Amino acid sequence: MENQKIRSVGIIMNGVTGRMGLNQHLRHSINYLKKLGGVRINDEERIVPRPLLVGRNAAKLEAIAKEFGGLPCTTDLDVALGDPEYSVYFDAQTTAQRFEAVSRAIAAGKHVYCEKPVAETLEKALQLYRLAEAAGIKHGVVQDKLWLPGLVKLQRLRDTGFFGRILSVRGEFGYWVFEGDTVSAQRPSWNYRRGDGGGIILDMFCHWRYVLDNLFAPVKAVCCLGATHIPVRRDEHGKPYDCTADDAAYAIFELEGGIIAPFNSSWCVRVRRDDLLTIQVDGTKGSAVAGLRDCWIQPYGATPRPVWNPDIPAALHYSDDWQKVPEQEFCDNAFRQQWRLFLRHVVKDEPFRWNLLEGAKGLQLAEKGLESWRKRTWVDVEPL
């Protein structure tokens, strides 16, 4: 590394006191890359991230800064945005705070990378995209599931024609989030308050949009039924609060090419499947089931011939007839891998298609899902 050209990139990281910002983005991505010596471009050049931490809780912020070797930190976003040493702004705050902060970063001329949902509404998401384009800055949105090993394997199967004509894509996501009385909750209380940007439709439909669009086909329409199964939970201080946002969603997405994609998303379900997220793809030539890391396949020629007879014990052990896809390539942490690509985009102007417009598409699907629930009907998803 002694003879390499070091391209230092200052990154304002806002929201690192939260679970996602701290663990996936600071600990497992930016700090990890920094410890590795940066992002390798070629034998002569690499990008080294240099974070500046921003948050509202000074005590938490200072403790995190100390944990990572005395990183610079501030509770004043304007001070951070005014520092020319930092060219990138990253946002992992709660959804309700993102639009204003990202708008200020764009006005300050910073390149922008942010978590999703990128805003609370499609209108605001599109406004951010237009502001970024007008400012001439580079911009991106976290779409981490595209780099999960299990979904990468699905993509490879699709690219090699394993499925033939894809018929359906079935998604099951979720787990039991404790109410906070006898067992502490695994998710923050704002997730269950609509006024704070909560709700599983707003949260997860942003994911399902980019997964379906990128791995299978663009979403054309949605039929959705949401629910608030748990009406009262306890917050971080043990105080009861009313849940005003949906904690489950049962949806069918229609994709281009006639593909049907039923997806269940729930924080009120107990897991009896291989992973917290499983996606089954059925095609004319074969099927596959992927979790976060692993993937199993059943080609047409190895498909058993079940016969329905409820009067006798099942003769087949259906899970035994699937073959596990081998590890053919190394898949790094999904958040870290997209950070690498965004940093190369900023420094080397390499292509990066997961921009604020893609983030807006996620908001569009969430809004269409909520509209479908409200109207109890199918709703078309128009191209943006």
Helices and strands as residue ranges (DSSP letters): E 5-14, H 19-20, I 21-30, H 31-36, E 39-42, E 45-54, H 58-67, E 73-74, H 77-81, E 88-91, H 95-107, E 111-114, H 122-135, E 139-141, G 144-147, H 149-159, E 166-174, G 189-192, G 194-196, H 200-215, E 219-227, E 232-234, E 240-242, E 248-255, G 256-258, E 260-266, E 277-283, E 286-290, E 295-299, G 300-302, G 318-321, E 323-324, H 334-348, H 356-375, E 379-380
